[in-house]
Amino acid sequence: MRLVVKIGGSVLSEGLEGLIGDLKGMKGVVLVHGGGREVTEVAKRMGKEQKYIVSPSGIRSRYTDLETLEIFVMVMAGKINKWIVSSLNSAGIDAVGLCGVDGRLMVAKRKKRLIAVEGGRRRFIDGGYTGKIVEVNPELIGSLLEMGYTPVVAPIAYGTEGEMLNVDGDRAAAYVAAGIKADCVVFLTDVDGVILDGGLVRRLRLSELDGVMARVGFGMKNKVLASKEALSMGVKKAVISSGLVDRPLNRALEGRGTVIEVG
Amino acid sequence: MRLVVKIGGSVLSEGLEGLIGDLKGMKGVVLVHGGGREVTEVAKRMGKEQKYIVSPSGIRSRYTDLETLEIFVMVMAGKINKWIVSSLNSAGIDAVGLCGVDGRLMVAKRKKRLIAVEGGRRRFIDGGYTGKIVEVNPELIGSLLEMGYTPVVAPIAYGTEGEMLNVDGDRAAAYVAAGIKADCVVFLTDVDGVILDGGLVRRLRLSELDGVMARVGFGMKNKVLASKEALSMGVKKAVISSGLVDRPLNRALEGRGTVIEVG
């Protein structure tokens, strides 16, 4: 079985140990991580204020100018990625850290401009160094999986013009999952799954996702969109589940959280 | 042919283009990089003053406390490593960036204490997060080379106690060269080779290195020591040569610079 697991920032800081317990003895797993909070902290220490923008579809994201990109790459591919890899290695899991630039694993097209919504008004701004993934080259990850390694992937893509680009971690996980023909993509986050009207939604169909997206908050919107993309590209199942519980990955695979399937 | 090429900071900032020209079409090359100046710059911007110590044998090195280590890892494995990888990829060279933590490529033992020489006096200080490489696991790099990738390695090792450690780039190159049974290790630097009494030394034997080491400056001492280690571990040849000229790698392989062989 091939599996892609996205781990967000809060899972990194509070739930990595639990996940590592699950990963022992499992093969065929690729981790994709976030870590935006850490990027913000380092940027602040370097005197570089971070800006955020909200898209018309309600997705909030970091505005990545060149200086922010450099900090993003340092923190994501350096600090966070290598910290995860060394934590896995310490637990006896042979891990290799990568980002989309390595082996041109994730190729993205730079967004030339973005639409930012501010106070109800839309305006066009320069796209900065943010990209939309257009291609995944699965050879490198595939070979690493065959050798028994657990690849750990930072959300940085190789731009079609040779630049590095900030890409969203959830959507990177979706594309990698599709690229390696994973059976399932799991989003481990700090809530139990998709919550609608105060209750956890246990099962969703691909066809229901657009409707759901309009009714959830910033962070969840992205995971629902990424699930939609993964399923549209051939991944059979997506699970959005808590990473802050015991055995988070096993629980997700047992169907706890929100399970999304084609249909 | 298998070849390990160490590229120092000045080569990174001024000579990468020339090296990339040489690398096109070459297979079997592993790059190991430095980048201390960049680490110092980022540390400064983060308000973290860097300290240096000089060992009794005259080697000057960064004192790496935990906070410095975190910056070191960010800059080396994140910023510099991924910048080199993306530059290579842009030139059509399939590169993959790694550090010693990935696949436990370089395992080091933390130096428990260091002897620092200050004003002629020696004192013991805590070793911080600096390590001496004790093991190289060549499987990962070997497989990447077989797949046609150019591995790019940051000078960070996986500590025997699970920590990450700052290791010297020159010596990392020596150990990696020995680990993958390279035919040659090339140190591309900002001078033409070993300079003694104002003149370039064209040929050196392993047995002459101890004598040479006492007569060269800080930066060169390290390269001579690394050459000695590489040759002692079975690498047939070491070349110390300029990285700031046209065709730097081809020139080094043609024997320009200082060529060191067993004997």
Interface residues (C-beta under 8 A of the other chain):
Chain A: V42 R45 M46 G47 E70 V73 M74 V75 M76 A77 G78 K79 N81 K82 W83 V85 S86 N89 S90 D94 A95 V96 G97 L98 C99 V101 D102 G103 R104 E139 L140 S143 M147 Y149 I156 Y158 G162 E163 M164
Chain B: V42 R45 M46 G47 E70 V73 M74 V75 M76 A77 G78 K79 N81 K82 W83 V85 S86 N89 S90 D94 A95 V96 G97 L98 C99 V101 D102 G103 R104 E139 L140 S143 M147 Y149 I156 Y158 G162 E163 M164
